């Protein structure tokens, strides 16, 4: 709801700023991305924005210091990753409202509901649920980035996915340890 509007506004503002920053630069011909590459970027951005949002909540609500520390790290790491992904999306003219058949760069309704459910929890119950969700989210992210690194038709997309994969694998190991 309000967080989702904030994520849409943040995505649109980031894309607008990136466009303004690049407006003075010499125009560079950029080949359109293939459908799977645009789908990857859109999914990675949506997942990354959702991860930052729920991790901000966890950084405030967590009772276990390790969960709080993990959540703060997720906010920092995923915010930086989102900037890189958004820059590449902007370069290829992928709009926040959706482009080339990609859905809008906003959190899907099912994930919004999961986030609402999680934010209603407190104490150890919240900590356990956040850690469990972090495992699932990072398993999905590792698979998404591994696939893009291996099969992307665009070298820049493939290289970025490959460069981000080790950090995501580390996040997954950290989340798994936290969930135990």
N, C-alpha and C positions, 0 to 999 in steps of 0.2 A: 504494500500500500504506500505509505509515505517513504519507506526505504526503497521500494521499487521505483517510485518517481525520482528519488534522489539518484539511483543508479542510471536511469534513462537520461536524466539531466546531465550527470557527470559524463556519460558516454558521448552525448551530443556536444557538450562543451569541450571535451578533450579533442574530439574530431574537428570541431570548429577552430580551436587554437592551433592544432596541427596544420590545418589547411591555411590559416593565416600565416603561420611561420614559413610554410613552403611557398606562399604566393609570390614572395620576392625572389625566390630562387628560379633559375632557368628551368623552363618546362622540360620535363624528361618524359619521353614516350614510355609508357608502362603497358606491357601486355596484360590483357584481362586474365584473371586467374581462372583456372578450371573450376567447375562446380564443386568437386570435393575439396579443393583448396579454400574456396570461399566459405564452404560449410565448416571446415576445420577452424578457420580464423573466427568465425561467428561463434561456434561452440566454445572455443578456448576463451574468448572474451567474456561470454555469458557466464561460463563456469568460474572464471577468475573473479569477476565482479561479485558473484554470489559468495565465493570463498572469502573475499575481503569483508563483505557485509556481515556474514555470520561470525567471522572471526573477531570482528570489532565487538559484537555482542558478547562473545565468549571471553574476550579480554576483560570485559567489565563484570560479567556474571560468574565466571569460574571461581570455585572455592579452592581448588587444588593449585598450588603455585606452579606446578609443571604444566598443567593445562593452560593456565594464564600465560605462561612463557611461550608455549607452543602457539597459542592464538595470536600473540603479539608478533611472533615470527611470521606466521601466515599472512598477517596484514601487511607487513613490510615486504616480504618476498613476492606475494601475489600482486601487490600494488605496482612494484617495479616490473614484473612480468607483463601486467596489463598495459603498462605504458609502451613497452616494446611491441606487443601484439596490436595495440591501437595504432601505433605509428605505421606498421606494415599494412593494416587494414585501410588507413587513410591514404597511403601511397597508391593502393589499388582501388581507391574510390569506393570502398565498401561503406555504405551509409548506416548510421545508427538505426534508421527505420527499416533496414533490410535492403539488400542489393543482390543482383544476379540470382534471385530465387532464394537467398538466405533469409531466415526469419529475422525479426528485429533483434538488436543487441540488448535484450532484456531477459530477465529470469523467467523461465516457463512457469505457468501457473502451478504445476505439481511441486516444483521446488519452492515456490513461495509458500505453499501450504506446509511443507516440511519445515521450513524456516520458522513459520509462525508457531508450529507445534513445539519445536525445540526452544524457542524463546520463552515459552510459557513455563518451562521447567526451571528448577532451581536446585542449588546445592550439589551434592554428589550425583543426583539423578541427571542434572544438566551436564556435569562434567563427563559422565559415562556416555550420554547420548551424543555430545559434541565429538568426543574421541571416536566413537563408532561411526558417526557420519563422516568424519575426516578420513577414516580408512576407506570407506566406500567412495567418497569424492576423489581421493587421490588414486585409487585403483582405476577409476574411470579416466582420470586425467592422464595417468601414465599410459594407458592403452591408446587414448586419443593422440597423444604426442608421439608415441612410438610408431603408430600407423602413419602419421603425417611425415615423420622423419624418414620413414622407409619408402613411402609411396607417393609423396607429393610430386606433382609435375613441375612445380616452380621451385627452383634451387633456393631462393631466399626463404620461402616458407619451410622447405625441408631443413635448411641449415638452422633456422630459428627454432624449429621444433626439436631438432637434435641437441642444440645448445641448452635448451630449457629442460630436457628430459632428466639429466642427472639430479637437478634440484628437486624435481617432482618425485623421483625415486627415493631421494633422501627424506622428503616430507612423508612419503608413504611409510617408510621404515619408522620414522618418529611417531606417526599416528598409530601404527601397529603396537609399538612399545607402550604408548600412552593408553591404549585401549585394554591392555592386559591387566 
